[in-house]
Amino acid sequence: MPSSSVPIVSNLIAAIRLLINDRLRGKDRFDTVVLSTFTWFVLLFAYRFWKYSQRYGLHQGFEVPLKRYALNQARHIPQIRAKIDAELDKATEGLDEMVLKDVEPRNNVLPKQGKSSSELIPHMEKCAEKEHMNWKNGGQSGCVYHGGEELYEMQGKVLGMFGLSNLLHADVFTKTRQMEAEVIAMTLNLFNGKPDEGACGSVTSGGTESILLAMKAYRDWGRVHHQTSSCRRSDLGDLMHIGRDGYKESCKTIGERADLSAAKHLEKGINDIEGVRVLGRPSVSVVAITCTNGVNDYDFAEWLKNNTKTHWNLNMLQMPSGVHICVTRLNAKKMDELLTDIEAGLKAEKAKLDAGVKSGHSGNAAVYGSAASVPKELADIVVAKYLDTCYKA
C-alpha cells in the first residue's frame, strides 16, 4: 500500500471506531453481543450475495445462497439429514461401477526395485490396446479428435523428440519456445488478430483447460500479473502437417457447410423421427436431443451404448435432461447408422415403458438419473464424490 494512503486509512478506521462506540454507548453487554452477531450475519450474507451474483447473475445471487443456507441448516435436523444423505448416496452409488472398471492390476506402492522396459512396455501396450478399443470405432461423443493414423504416428515421434523440453528455461530450449510462439502467431492470424494492436495468446495443455485458464485470467487480470509456461510440444507439428486446407476440409465434413455437414445431416434426420427432438439450434458440431414420448433420456442413452454395433457413448445432460453427441472426423461418416440406432432405441425403450417395465438405471444412467433428483445447491457434494472416486487407485 502506498505510504500516502496509510494516514487516510488510519483516519477512516478511527472515525468508524468513534461512530460505533458512540452508537453503543449506554447499551448493556448482551445487546452488544446480539448486535455484533447480527451484523456479522448481515456481512456474511452480503459477501455470499456478491459472490453468487458474480457467478449466477443478480436474481440467483439472492436465490442460490438462501437455498444453500436453508439446506445446510436443515441437515442439522436428524430426520432431514438422513433423507438428504440418502439422496446423495443414491446419486453417487454408481460411481464406482462407472469409473473403477478395468483397474486391475493395482499399483498403489512404488516398487522397491525399478522395472525394466521389457516388463513395462508389454503392460503399457495392453493398456493402450484396451483404451483404443473404447474409442476407435467412432462411438464416442467428442472425446478423441483423431486426425488419421499418419498424423497419430507423427505426433508420437514429435513428442519423443521434445519430451524433456522445459519452457521455464526458454534460453535453453530455444526451438521449443519458437514453436510455441509460432502456434500462437498462426492462431492470431486465423482470428485476424494483430500483435501490434495488443492481440496475444498462450499455449495450454488442452481445450477445456484453455477455457478455464482464459476465464481465470480475465478474473485475475486486475489483481496480479504472473506467468507460467505450458505447452503440448506436438502442436506445431500438427498444424504444419494438416495445414489450412486440411483444417477447412475437416470443418466442412463436421459442421461448417449445410450441404456437407454431418452434424446438419444428423439434426435433419432427428427432426424426422417421432418421439425425439433436437434441443436448441446446433451451430457447429454438437447436437443435443431429448425424448418426447415418455422414454427416460438416460435409459435411452444406455440402450444406445449396450445394444448397438458401434456402442454409442453419448454425453448425458441435465437441466433439461437429454444427451448430446459431438461430431468428429471419427464418427462423421456414421450419422446414418446413428439415426437408425436412435429410432431402434426409442422403439425398444417405449415398448418397455408401455409394458410397465420399471426404469432400471445402470452405469452412467444410474449416476445421472439419481444426480438429477439432488437439489442443484448440493451438486458440489456430488462433484466432490465423483472426483474422490476418480482418484481411487
KEKE-3310 file (N, C-alpha, C; in steps of 0.2 Angstrom, whole numbers, plus 5000, padded with zeros to 4 digits):
npx = (5004:5003:5013:5007:4993:4991:4989:4976:4968:4970:4964:4951:4948:4948:4938:4927:4927:4925:4912:4905:4907:4901:4887:4885:4886:4879:4872:4869:4880:4875:4866:4875:4883:4872:4869:4882:4883:4872:4876:4887:4881:4874:4884:4891:4881:4880:4892:4891:4881:4886:4896:4889:4881:4891:4894:4881:4872:4861:4848:4849:4859:4853:4844:4852:4862:4852:4845:4855:4859:4848:4846:4858:4857:4845:4850:4855:4845:4840:4831:4829:4842:4846:4837:4842:4856:4853:4848:4860:4869:4862:4863:4876:4880:4883:4895:4907:4905:4905:4917:4928:4931:4940:4953:4963:4979:4982:4992:4998:5009:5025:5037:5050:5062:5066:5057:5061:5061:5057:5048:5039:5034:5026:5015:5010:5007:4996:4987:4985:4980:4967:4961:4961:4952:4940:4937:4940:4931:4923:4912:4911:4906:4913:4927:4939:4949:4953:4965:4969:4979:4992:4995:4994:5005:5015:5014:5018:5031:5036:5033:5041:5054:5054:5051:5057:5058:5058:5049:5051:5063:5067:5079:5087:5079:5077:5071:5059:5053:5052:5043:5031:5028:5026:5014:5005:5005:5000:4987:4982:4983:4973:4961:4962:4969:4980:4996:5003:4993:4989:4984:4986:4992:4992:4999:4991:4987:4976:4959:4948:4954:4960:4949:4946:4957:4958:4946:4950:4961:4955:4947:4957:4965:4965:4971:4983:4999:5006:5016:5015:5023:5016:5015:5010:5020:5018:5010:5014:5019:5007:4999:5007:5008:4994:4989:4981:4971:4968:4962:4951:4944:4941:4932:4922:4917:4913:4905:4903:4897:4881:4878:4887:4888:4890:4884:4873:4866:4863:4855:4844:4839:4835:4825:4815:4811:4799:4796:4807:4817:4827:4837:4838:4847:4858:4874:4887:4895:4890:4876:4861:4849:4832:4821:4803:4793:4790:4800:4814:4828:4841:4840:4838:4850:4859:4854:4858:4872:4874:4867:4870:4880:4890:4891:4887:4892:4886:4885:4878:4865:4859:4846:4839:4835:4844:4853:4869:4879:4895:4901:4914:4929:4931:4918:4910:4906:4896:4883:4871:4870:4869:4857:4848:4850:4846:4832:4828:4832:4823:4811:4812:4814:4802:4793:4796:4792:4778:4775:4775:4787:4799:4810:4826:4840:4857:4875:4881:4869:4863:4870:4868:4854:4850:4857:4851:4840:4844:4845:4851:4859:4866:4874:4888:4893:4890:4899:4911:4912:4913:4925:4933:4931:4937:4951:4954:4965)
npy = (4994:5011:5024:5036:5034:5028:5036:5041:5029:5025:5036:5034:5022:5025:5035:5027:5018:5028:5031:5019:5016:5027:5025:5013:5017:5016:5004:4988:4973:4962:4966:4972:4960:4953:4962:4963:4950:4949:4959:4953:4941:4948:4954:4943:4937:4947:4946:4933:4935:4944:4936:4925:4932:4937:4925:4918:4928:4942:4939:4926:4928:4931:4920:4907:4907:4908:4896:4887:4889:4887:4873:4868:4871:4864:4851:4849:4844:4828:4819:4825:4827:4813:4810:4818:4814:4801:4803:4809:4798:4789:4796:4794:4781:4773:4777:4770:4759:4765:4772:4764:4753:4740:4741:4733:4726:4733:4746:4752:4755:4761:4752:4742:4739:4746:4743:4735:4741:4731:4724:4734:4739:4729:4729:4742:4742:4734:4741:4752:4746:4742:4754:4760:4752:4757:4769:4769:4764:4775:4778:4787:4802:4817:4818:4811:4818:4814:4813:4805:4790:4792:4805:4803:4794:4802:4812:4805:4803:4816:4820:4812:4817:4830:4827:4830:4844:4860:4873:4883:4886:4895:4900:4889:4879:4884:4882:4875:4885:4894:4887:4886:4900:4902:4894:4902:4913:4909:4905:4918:4924:4917:4922:4935:4943:4956:4958:4970:4978:4974:4961:4944:4928:4912:4895:4881:4865:4859:4859:4861:4865:4877:4885:4887:4893:4905:4911:4912:4920:4932:4935:4937:4947:4961:4960:4953:4950:4937:4924:4907:4894:4883:4869:4859:4849:4844:4852:4861:4853:4846:4857:4861:4850:4847:4859:4874:4871:4858:4859:4866:4857:4847:4855:4857:4844:4840:4851:4864:4869:4868:4859:4849:4845:4834:4835:4844:4835:4825:4832:4836:4823:4818:4827:4821:4810:4802:4805:4810:4825:4839:4849:4866:4876:4869:4875:4871:4858:4850:4841:4841:4831:4826:4815:4814:4805:4800:4791:4788:4799:4795:4781:4778:4782:4773:4762:4764:4763:4750:4741:4742:4741:4750:4754:4767:4781:4793:4810:4813:4825:4838:4848:4856:4838:4826:4821:4822:4823:4825:4829:4822:4819:4805:4800:4806:4800:4791:4795:4791:4778:4781:4787:4777:4769:4777:4777:4764:4762:4771:4764:4752:4756:4763:4752:4744:4754:4755:4742:4742:4740:4744:4758:4754:4760:4759:4760:4774:4780:4778:4786:4799:4799:4798:4809:4820:4821:4827:4842:4857:4865:4857:4851:4852:4843:4831:4832:4833:4820:4812:4816:4811:4798:4796:4797:4786:4773)
npz = (5000:4996:5004:5006:5007:5019:5031:5027:5028:5041:5048:5043:5049:5062:5063:5060:5071:5082:5079:5080:5094:5099:5096:5103:5116:5132:5130:5136:5139:5134:5124:5115:5111:5104:5094:5087:5083:5074:5065:5059:5053:5043:5036:5031:5023:5014:5008:5002:4994:4985:4979:4973:4964:4955:4950:4946:4942:4945:4950:4954:4963:4975:4977:4976:4987:4998:4997:4998:5011:5018:5016:5021:5034:5037:5037:5049:5056:5062:5055:5043:5038:5037:5026:5016:5015:5011:4998:4992:4993:4985:4973:4970:4970:4959:4955:4957:4949:4937:4935:4941:4933:4925:4932:4936:4935:4952:4957:4970:4978:4977:4968:4975:4968:4953:4937:4922:4905:4896:4904:4907:4895:4887:4896:4896:4882:4882:4890:4882:4871:4876:4879:4866:4860:4866:4859:4846:4837:4834:4841:4852:4859:4854:4863:4858:4846:4832:4819:4810:4805:4801:4805:4819:4821:4818:4828:4839:4837:4837:4850:4857:4853:4859:4872:4884:4885:4893:4896:4905:4905:4893:4887:4886:4879:4865:4852:4855:4862:4851:4843:4850:4851:4837:4835:4842:4835:4822:4826:4830:4818:4811:4817:4814:4822:4828:4833:4835:4839:4851:4852:4858:4865:4873:4876:4881:4889:4884:4877:4886:4897:4892:4891:4904:4910:4902:4907:4921:4920:4915:4926:4936:4931:4935:4947:4949:4941:4933:4926:4919:4910:4898:4888:4874:4866:4853:4845:4835:4825:4822:4816:4806:4798:4795:4789:4782:4773:4776:4788:4785:4777:4786:4794:4785:4783:4796:4801:4795:4783:4777:4766:4767:4779:4793:4805:4803:4794:4804:4813:4804:4801:4814:4817:4809:4815:4825:4842:4848:4849:4844:4855:4856:4844:4834:4831:4826:4828:4839:4843:4852:4860:4866:4873:4868:4870:4882:4886:4896:4896:4900:4901:4888:4882:4888:4882:4869:4870:4875:4866:4852:4837:4836:4849:4855:4864:4871:4878:4893:4899:4910:4916:4905:4905:4894:4880:4871:4856:4850:4835:4826:4816:4817:4819:4809:4797:4801:4803:4798:4802:4816:4816:4813:4824:4834:4831:4833:4846:4853:4850:4857:4870:4872:4871:4882:4892:4889:4892:4906:4912:4924:4926:4925:4930:4926:4926:4919:4917:4929:4938:4933:4932:4946:4951:4946:4954:4965:4974:4965:4973:4981:4972:4972:4981:4976:4964:4971:4977:4965:4960:4971:4968:4956:4959:4966:4968)
capx = (5000:5007:5013:5002:4986:4991:4985:4969:4965:4970:4959:4944:4946:4947:4931:4922:4928:4922:4905:4902:4907:4895:4881:4884:4886:4873:4870:4872:4884:4871:4864:4881:4884:4867:4870:4888:4881:4868:4880:4891:4877:4872:4890:4892:4876:4881:4898:4889:4877:4891:4900:4885:4879:4896:4893:4875:4868:4859:4842:4851:4863:4849:4841:4856:4864:4847:4843:4860:4859:4842:4848:4864:4854:4841:4854:4856:4839:4842:4827:4830:4849:4845:4834:4847:4861:4851:4848:4866:4871:4859:4866:4883:4881:4885:4901:4912:4904:4906:4924:4933:4931:4946:4958:4967:4981:4983:4999:4997:5015:5031:5041:5057:5066:5063:5056:5064:5057:5054:5042:5034:5031:5020:5009:5008:5004:4989:4983:4984:4975:4961:4959:4959:4945:4934:4935:4942:4925:4919:4905:4912:4904:4919:4932:4946:4949:4958:4967:4971:4984:4998:4996:4995:5011:5020:5013:5022:5038:5037:5033:5048:5059:5054:5048:5061:5059:5055:5049:5053:5070:5067:5085:5090:5075:5075:5067:5053:5050:5050:5037:5025:5027:5023:5007:5001:5005:4996:4980:4981:4981:4966:4956:4963:4972:4986:5000:5005:4987:4988:4982:4991:4989:4997:4998:4989:4988:4970:4954:4944:4959:4961:4944:4946:4963:4956:4941:4953:4965:4950:4945:4963:4969:4966:4973:4990:5002:5012:5016:5018:5023:5013:5015:5010:5025:5017:5005:5016:5019:5000:4997:5011:5006:4987:4989:4975:4966:4966:4958:4945:4941:4938:4926:4916:4915:4910:4899:4903:4893:4875:4877:4892:4889:4887:4880:4867:4863:4860:4849:4838:4837:4832:4818:4810:4810:4794:4797:4813:4818:4833:4837:4841:4849:4865:4878:4893:4897:4887:4869:4858:4842:4829:4815:4797:4787:4790:4806:4819:4834:4847:4840:4839:4857:4862:4852:4862:4878:4874:4864:4872:4886:4896:4891:4887:4893:4884:4886:4872:4864:4854:4843:4835:4838:4845:4860:4872:4885:4900:4903:4921:4931:4930:4911:4906:4903:4892:4877:4865:4870:4867:4850:4844:4850:4841:4825:4828:4832:4816:4805:4814:4813:4795:4790:4797:4788:4771:4774:4776:4794:4801:4816:4832:4846:4863:4881:4881:4862:4861:4873:4865:4847:4850:4860:4846:4835:4848:4845:4857:4863:4870:4878:4895:4895:4891:4905:4917:4912:4915:4932:4936:4931:4942:4957:4955:4969)
capy = (5000:5017:5027:5042:5031:5025:5041:5041:5023:5026:5041:5031:5017:5029:5038:5021:5016:5033:5031:5013:5017:5032:5021:5008:5020:5015:4998:4983:4969:4957:4969:4972:4954:4952:4967:4961:4944:4951:4962:4948:4938:4953:4955:4936:4936:4952:4943:4927:4938:4947:4930:4921:4937:4936:4918:4916:4934:4946:4936:4920:4930:4930:4913:4902:4907:4907:4889:4883:4890:4883:4866:4866:4872:4858:4845:4848:4840:4821:4816:4828:4825:4806:4810:4821:4809:4795:4805:4810:4791:4786:4799:4793:4774:4770:4780:4765:4755:4769:4775:4760:4747:4738:4744:4728:4725:4739:4748:4758:4757:4762:4746:4743:4739:4748:4738:4736:4742:4724:4722:4739:4741:4725:4731:4748:4741:4731:4747:4756:4742:4742:4761:4761:4748:4761:4775:4769:4763:4781:4778:4792:4809:4821:4814:4810:4822:4810:4816:4799:4786:4796:4811:4800:4791:4808:4815:4801:4804:4823:4820:4808:4822:4835:4826:4833:4851:4863:4880:4888:4888:4897:4901:4883:4876:4889:4879:4874:4892:4897:4883:4889:4907:4901:4891:4907:4918:4906:4906:4925:4925:4914:4926:4942:4947:4960:4959:4977:4981:4971:4954:4940:4922:4907:4889:4877:4858:4856:4863:4863:4869:4883:4890:4888:4897:4911:4914:4914:4926:4938:4937:4939:4952:4967:4958:4951:4948:4932:4919:4901:4892:4877:4868:4852:4850:4841:4856:4865:4848:4845:4862:4861:4844:4847:4865:4877:4867:4852:4860:4868:4851:4844:4859:4855:4837:4840:4856:4871:4870:4864:4853:4844:4844:4828:4837:4846:4829:4822:4837:4835:4816:4818:4830:4817:4804:4803:4803:4814:4832:4842:4854:4872:4876:4867:4879:4868:4851:4847:4840:4838:4828:4824:4810:4817:4800:4797:4787:4791:4800:4791:4774:4778:4783:4767:4757:4765:4761:4742:4737:4744:4739:4755:4756:4774:4783:4800:4813:4815:4832:4839:4854:4850:4831:4825:4818:4825:4820:4830:4825:4822:4815:4798:4797:4810:4796:4786:4798:4787:4772:4783:4789:4771:4766:4781:4775:4757:4763:4774:4759:4747:4759:4764:4746:4743:4758:4753:4736:4743:4738:4750:4760:4751:4763:4756:4763:4782:4782:4777:4792:4805:4799:4800:4816:4825:4822:4831:4850:4859:4869:4852:4847:4852:4837:4825:4833:4831:4812:4810:4817:4807:4791:4796:4797:4780:4769)
capz = (5000:4995:5011:5006:5008:5026:5035:5026:5030:5048:5050:5042:5054:5069:5063:5061:5078:5086:5077:5083:5101:5101:5095:5108:5122:5136:5129:5140:5135:5130:5117:5111:5108:5099:5088:5084:5079:5068:5060:5056:5048:5038:5031:5028:5018:5008:5004:4998:4988:4979:4976:4969:4959:4950:4946:4943:4940:4951:4953:4958:4969:4981:4977:4977:4994:5003:4997:5001:5018:5021:5015:5026:5041:5038:5038:5056:5059:5060:5050:5036:5036:5034:5019:5011:5014:5007:4991:4990:4992:4979:4967:4969:4972:4953:4953:4957:4943:4931:4935:4943:4929:4922:4935:4938:4942:4955:4959:4975:4981:4972:4968:4978:4963:4946:4932:4915:4899:4893:4908:4907:4888:4886:4901:4893:4876:4884:4892:4876:4866:4879:4878:4859:4859:4868:4855:4838:4832:4832:4845:4857:4858:4855:4867:4854:4840:4828:4813:4805:4808:4799:4810:4825:4822:4818:4835:4844:4836:4839:4857:4859:4852:4863:4879:4890:4884:4899:4893:4910:4903:4886:4884:4884:4874:4861:4847:4858:4863:4844:4840:4854:4848:4830:4836:4844:4829:4817:4829:4829:4811:4809:4820:4812:4827:4826:4839:4836:4842:4858:4852:4861:4867:4877:4874:4886:4888:4882:4875:4892:4902:4889:4893:4912:4911:4900:4912:4927:4918:4914:4933:4940:4927:4939:4954:4950:4935:4933:4920:4919:4903:4897:4881:4871:4861:4846:4842:4829:4820:4819:4812:4799:4794:4792:4785:4782:4769:4779:4794:4782:4775:4792:4796:4780:4785:4803:4803:4793:4777:4777:4761:4768:4787:4796:4811:4800:4792:4810:4815:4800:4802:4820:4816:4805:4819:4830:4849:4850:4846:4845:4859:4854:4837:4834:4826:4823:4828:4844:4843:4859:4859:4872:4871:4869:4871:4889:4887:4900:4892:4902:4899:4881:4881:4890:4877:4863:4872:4876:4861:4845:4835:4837:4856:4855:4871:4871:4884:4896:4901:4915:4916:4905:4904:4887:4878:4865:4853:4847:4829:4825:4810:4818:4818:4804:4792:4804:4806:4796:4807:4822:4816:4813:4831:4838:4830:4836:4854:4855:4850:4862:4877:4873:4872:4889:4895:4888:4896:4913:4915:4928:4924:4929:4928:4927:4924:4918:4918:4936:4941:4930:4934:4953:4952:4943:4959:4970:4973:4962:4978:4984:4967:4973:4985:4971:4961:4975:4977:4959:4960:4975:4965:4950:4962:4970:4964)
cpx = (5004:5007:5008:4995:4986:4987:4978:4965:4965:4965:4952:4943:4945:4940:4926:4922:4924:4914:4902:4902:4902:4888:4879:4884:4879:4870:4873:4876:4880:4868:4869:4883:4879:4868:4876:4887:4877:4871:4884:4888:4875:4878:4892:4887:4878:4887:4896:4885:4881:4894:4895:4882:4884:4896:4887:4870:4864:4853:4844:4856:4859:4846:4846:4859:4859:4845:4849:4861:4854:4843:4853:4861:4849:4844:4856:4851:4840:4838:4828:4837:4849:4842:4839:4853:4859:4851:4855:4870:4869:4862:4873:4885:4884:4892:4907:4912:4906:4914:4929:4933:4938:4952:4963:4973:4982:4990:4999:5004:5021:5035:5048:5062:5063:5062:5059:5059:5054:5049:5037:5030:5025:5014:5006:5004:4997:4984:4981:4979:4968:4958:4957:4953:4939:4933:4937:4937:4921:4913:4906:4909:4910:4925:4939:4945:4955:4959:4969:4977:4991:5000:4997:5002:5016:5020:5018:5029:5040:5038:5039:5054:5060:5051:5051:5061:5055:5055:5050:5060:5070:5074:5089:5086:5072:5071:5060:5049:5048:5043:5031:5023:5023:5016:5003:5000:5000:4988:4978:4979:4974:4960:4957:4966:4979:4990:5002:4999:4985:4986:4988:4988:4994:4995:4996:4989:4981:4964:4950:4948:4960:4956:4944:4951:4961:4951:4945:4958:4961:4948:4951:4966:4970:4969:4981:4993:5007:5011:5019:5017:5020:5012:5014:5014:5024:5012:5008:5017:5012:4998:5001:5009:4999:4986:4982:4969:4964:4961:4951:4941:4938:4932:4920:4913:4911:4904:4899:4898:4887:4875:4882:4892:4886:4882:4873:4863:4859:4854:4843:4835:4833:4825:4813:4808:4805:4797:4804:4814:4825:4833:4841:4842:4856:4869:4883:4892:4893:4879:4866:4851:4839:4823:4808:4791:4787:4796:4811:4825:4840:4846:4841:4846:4861:4860:4857:4870:4879:4871:4865:4879:4892:4896:4892:4887:4892:4884:4879:4871:4859:4852:4843:4838:4839:4851:4862:4878:4889:4902:4910:4923:4930:4923:4907:4903:4898:4885:4871:4864:4867:4859:4845:4844:4846:4834:4824:4827:4826:4811:4806:4812:4805:4791:4790:4793:4781:4770:4774:4782:4797:4808:4822:4838:4852:4869:4880:4874:4860:4864:4869:4857:4846:4852:4855:4841:4838:4847:4851:4862:4867:4875:4885:4898:4895:4897:4911:4918:4914:4923:4936:4937:4937:4949:4958:4959:4967)
cpy = (5006:5021:5033:5040:5029:5030:5041:5035:5023:5030:5038:5026:5020:5032:5033:5019:5021:5032:5025:5014:5022:5029:5016:5010:5019:5008:4993:4978:4964:4960:4970:4966:4952:4956:4965:4955:4945:4954:4957:4944:4942:4953:4948:4935:4941:4949:4937:4930:4940:4941:4927:4926:4937:4930:4917:4922:4937:4942:4930:4922:4930:4923:4908:4902:4905:4899:4885:4883:4886:4875:4864:4866:4866:4852:4844:4844:4833:4818:4819:4827:4818:4806:4813:4817:4803:4797:4806:4803:4788:4789:4797:4785:4770:4773:4775:4761:4759:4770:4769:4753:4746:4741:4739:4727:4732:4740:4754:4759:4757:4755:4747:4744:4741:4742:4740:4738:4736:4722:4727:4740:4736:4727:4737:4747:4738:4736:4751:4753:4743:4749:4762:4758:4753:4767:4774:4767:4769:4782:4784:4799:4813:4816:4814:4813:4819:4812:4811:4796:4789:4801:4808:4797:4797:4812:4811:4802:4811:4823:4817:4813:4827:4834:4829:4841:4854:4871:4885:4890:4889:4898:4895:4879:4881:4887:4878:4880:4895:4893:4885:4896:4906:4898:4897:4912:4915:4906:4913:4927:4923:4919:4934:4946:4950:4961:4966:4981:4978:4964:4949:4933:4918:4900:4885:4870:4855:4861:4866:4867:4876:4888:4892:4894:4904:4915:4916:4920:4933:4940:4940:4945:4959:4966:4957:4949:4943:4928:4912:4897:4885:4875:4861:4852:4847:4846:4859:4859:4847:4851:4862:4855:4844:4853:4868:4873:4861:4853:4863:4862:4848:4848:4857:4849:4837:4845:4863:4873:4865:4858:4848:4842:4838:4830:4840:4840:4826:4826:4836:4828:4815:4821:4826:4811:4806:4801:4806:4820:4835:4848:4860:4871:4875:4871:4876:4861:4847:4847:4837:4836:4826:4820:4814:4812:4797:4793:4791:4792:4796:4784:4773:4778:4776:4761:4758:4763:4753:4738:4739:4741:4743:4757:4763:4776:4791:4803:4815:4822:4832:4846:4858:4843:4830:4821:4822:4822:4825:4826:4827:4818:4808:4795:4801:4805:4791:4789:4794:4781:4775:4785:4782:4768:4770:4779:4769:4758:4766:4769:4754:4750:4760:4758:4744:4747:4756:4746:4736:4741:4745:4751:4757:4754:4759:4761:4771:4784:4782:4784:4798:4805:4801:4807:4821:4826:4826:4838:4852:4863:4864:4848:4847:4846:4831:4826:4831:4823:4809:4810:4812:4800:4791:4795:4791:4775:4762)
cpz = (5000:5002:5011:5008:5015:5030:5034:5028:5038:5051:5049:5047:5061:5069:5064:5068:5083:5085:5081:5091:5103:5101:5100:5115:5126:5135:5134:5136:5131:5123:5112:5107:5103:5093:5084:5080:5073:5063:5056:5051:5042:5033:5028:5022:5012:5004:4999:4992:4983:4976:4971:4963:4954:4946:4942:4940:4946:4954:4957:4963:4975:4982:4979:4985:4999:5003:5000:5008:5021:5021:5020:5033:5042:5039:5045:5060:5057:5055:5043:5034:5033:5027:5014:5010:5010:4999:4988:4988:4986:4973:4965:4969:4965:4951:4952:4951:4937:4930:4936:4939:4926:4925:4938:4933:4945:4957:4964:4979:4976:4973:4971:4973:4956:4941:4925:4910:4896:4897:4907:4900:4886:4890:4898:4886:4877:4886:4886:4872:4869:4878:4871:4857:4861:4864:4848:4834:4831:4836:4850:4854:4859:4858:4864:4847:4835:4821:4808:4808:4806:4804:4817:4826:4822:4825:4840:4843:4838:4847:4860:4858:4857:4870:4885:4890:4890:4897:4899:4909:4895:4883:4883:4878:4869:4855:4849:4859:4856:4842:4844:4852:4841:4831:4838:4838:4824:4820:4828:4822:4808:4812:4818:4817:4825:4832:4840:4839:4849:4858:4854:4863:4871:4875:4881:4885:4885:4881:4881:4896:4899:4891:4900:4913:4908:4904:4918:4925:4918:4921:4937:4937:4931:4946:4954:4943:4936:4927:4922:4912:4903:4890:4879:4865:4854:4842:4836:4824:4817:4815:4806:4795:4791:4787:4785:4778:4772:4785:4791:4779:4780:4794:4791:4782:4791:4803:4800:4788:4777:4772:4762:4775:4789:4802:4808:4797:4798:4812:4811:4801:4809:4820:4813:4809:4825:4837:4852:4846:4848:4850:4857:4846:4836:4829:4822:4823:4834:4843:4849:4857:4866:4869:4873:4870:4877:4891:4891:4896:4893:4900:4892:4879:4882:4885:4871:4864:4872:4870:4854:4844:4836:4845:4857:4863:4871:4878:4887:4899:4906:4914:4910:4903:4896:4886:4872:4862:4849:4841:4828:4818:4811:4817:4813:4799:4794:4806:4803:4800:4813:4822:4816:4820:4835:4837:4833:4844:4856:4855:4855:4869:4878:4874:4879:4893:4895:4892:4903:4916:4918:4926:4928:4927:4930:4924:4924:4920:4925:4940:4939:4932:4941:4954:4950:4949:4965:4969:4970:4967:4981:4979:4968:4977:4980:4967:4965:4976:4971:4958:4965:4972:4960:4953:4966:4965:4963)
residu = (MET:PRO:SER:SER:SER:VAL:PRO:ILE:VAL:SER:ASN:LEU:ILE:ALA:ALA:ILE:ARG:LEU:LEU:ILE:ASN:ASP:ARG:LEU:ARG:GLY:LYS:ASP:ARG:PHE:ASP:THR:VAL:VAL:LEU:SER:THR:PHE:THR:TRP:PHE:VAL:LEU:LEU:PHE:ALA:TYR:ARG:PHE:TRP:LYS:TYR:SER:GLN:ARG:TYR:GLY:LEU:HIS:GLN:GLY:PHE:GLU:VAL:PRO:LEU:LYS:ARG:TYR:ALA:LEU:ASN:GLN:ALA:ARG:HIS:ILE:PRO:GLN:ILE:ARG:ALA:LYS:ILE:ASP:ALA:GLU:LEU:ASP:LYS:ALA:THR:GLU:GLY:LEU:ASP:GLU:MET:VAL:LEU:LYS:ASP:VAL:GLU:PRO:ARG:ASN:ASN:VAL:LEU:PRO:LYS:GLN:GLY:LYS:SER:SER:SER:GLU:LEU:ILE:PRO:HIS:MET:GLU:LYS:CYS:ALA:GLU:LYS:GLU:HIS:MET:ASN:TRP:LYS:ASN:GLY:GLY:GLN:SER:GLY:CYS:VAL:TYR:HIS:GLY:GLY:GLU:GLU:LEU:TYR:GLU:MET:GLN:GLY:LYS:VAL:LEU:GLY:MET:PHE:GLY:LEU:SER:ASN:LEU:LEU:HIS:ALA:ASP:VAL:PHE:THR:LYS:THR:ARG:GLN:MET:GLU:ALA:GLU:VAL:ILE:ALA:MET:THR:LEU:ASN:LEU:PHE:ASN:GLY:LYS:PRO:ASP:GLU:GLY:ALA:CYS:GLY:SER:VAL:THR:SER:GLY:GLY:THR:GLU:SER:ILE:LEU:LEU:ALA:MET:LYS:ALA:TYR:ARG:ASP:TRP:GLY:ARG:VAL:HIS:HIS:GLN:THR:SER:SER:CYS:ARG:ARG:SER:ASP:LEU:GLY:ASP:LEU:MET:HIS:ILE:GLY:ARG:ASP:GLY:TYR:LYS:GLU:SER:CYS:LYS:THR:ILE:GLY:GLU:ARG:ALA:ASP:LEU:SER:ALA:ALA:LYS:HIS:LEU:GLU:LYS:GLY:ILE:ASN:ASP:ILE:GLU:GLY:VAL:ARG:VAL:LEU:GLY:ARG:PRO:SER:VAL:SER:VAL:VAL:ALA:ILE:THR:CYS:THR:ASN:GLY:VAL:ASN:ASP:TYR:ASP:PHE:ALA:GLU:TRP:LEU:LYS:ASN:ASN:THR:LYS:THR:HIS:TRP:ASN:LEU:ASN:MET:LEU:GLN:MET:PRO:SER:GLY:VAL:HIS:ILE:CYS:VAL:THR:ARG:LEU:ASN:ALA:LYS:LYS:MET:ASP:GLU:LEU:LEU:THR:ASP:ILE:GLU:ALA:GLY:LEU:LYS:ALA:GLU:LYS:ALA:LYS:LEU:ASP:ALA:GLY:VAL:LYS:SER:GLY:HIS:SER:GLY:ASN:ALA:ALA:VAL:TYR:GLY:SER:ALA:ALA:SER:VAL:PRO:LYS:GLU:LEU:ALA:ASP:ILE:VAL:VAL:ALA:LYS:TYR:LEU:ASP:THR:CYS:TYR:LYS:ALA)
# end
